[in-house]
Amino acid sequence: MNILFIVLNWVGKGGYWRARHFGLDLAARGHTVTLIATSRDRRVGIRTSDLDGVTLVEMPDLFTGSLRSGWDLWNVLNRIVWLRKRKFDIVHAIQTRPTVLFPALYLKYVRGVPLILDWSDWFGRGGSVEERSNPIMRALLRPVETFFDEKFRTCADGTVVICTTLREKAIALGVPPETLVLLPDGADTSRLRPINQLKARHRLGLPMDMLFVGHIGSIFPRDAELMAQAFDLARKQVPTVQLLIIGYCPIEIRQLVQTPEAVIQTGFIEDRYLNDYLASCDICLLPLKDTNANRGRRPLKLNDYMAVGRPTVSTAVGDVTAIFKEEAFGLLAADEPESFAAQIVRLLQDPDLRIAMGQQARQVAKTRFSWARLTDELEAFYERVVEQDSL
């Protein structure tokens, strides 16, 4: 098949990784795969390159930085113009903001291409829009996010969801259950792997005699507060523990804790350093308040933690709960600081348990969350959708 993925994110961010991994596996199986994403910095001009057999097309966007998040009509126009003379057997659109939705609907209704809509985050009313701290922005964006999140779900020939909450929500919006498939993200076990912790810390200049709890990437404000409060409680029992915040994080965690000198916040890092930073951690953290925004997603960072063989302390929220109970690669806590801190301390004080859970985490990453296994399911789903469309 000639397959098109469309994402709103720029290269290296968010849904780009989901499309990239599925695309690479599909290309390795002989399919022709194209991935349209947003350029990190271009305002004019389309860049096309080869990504290990996947054609990567980077579209310009007039906004800058984090505002390049799927709203720019110039980006939309460039995508549609580029698509006009190209043929595809199926289009897989990840999320439904304008830069993804409008080109996808153009292909479906003008060109007759079967459409897959992929729902991997709950953006609209009740979801992540409610996590915005600015009440004016929250009020302005709520109806807009909700419209694009919900209005077009029944237009799809097939729907992929990342978690059971979004599956139930899609059905409630009128999506036929037989046209749905639940596919979480996979774990990149070739890019991220267990390595020697002391050597990793040496390369990064991190202390050798400290215990590190780590968190990677962005975080909602209430989740950040939960993590900071739990860290303060844990440090009272384990004074040698430090908090390592890896990569871009929009919140200054040091301002939330009682001992800011015990927090290392790296800011943006190049991808080649990610394995070393994660391997430097003794345990990893997934603090999720029990909100719709967190129930309606499954953070990719958990798979990164598993891939490097690190145990995780998480709150029992959404699909994460069942995974932890079934696979035993980490500890679950309630979404309150005392419970979360207690589980952090338990792992910090039990190195044998850390090792056992870390080994289990790596095994689960290589099996249950193998991208190849998940691509098997996606490929079969494509075949069903294309066959049904041809009837």
Beta strands, then each sheet from edge to edge (+ up, - down):
strand 1: 2-10
strand 2: 32-38
strand 3: 47-51
strand 4: 54-59
strand 5: 90-94
strand 6: 115-119
strand 7: 158-161
strand 8: 180-182
strand 9: 211-216
strand 10: 241-246
strand 11: 263-265
strand 12: 283-286
strand 13: 312-315
strand 14: 330-333
sheet 1: 3+ 4- 2- 1- 5- 6- 7- 8-
sheet 2: 11+ 10+ 9+ 12+ 13+ 14+
end
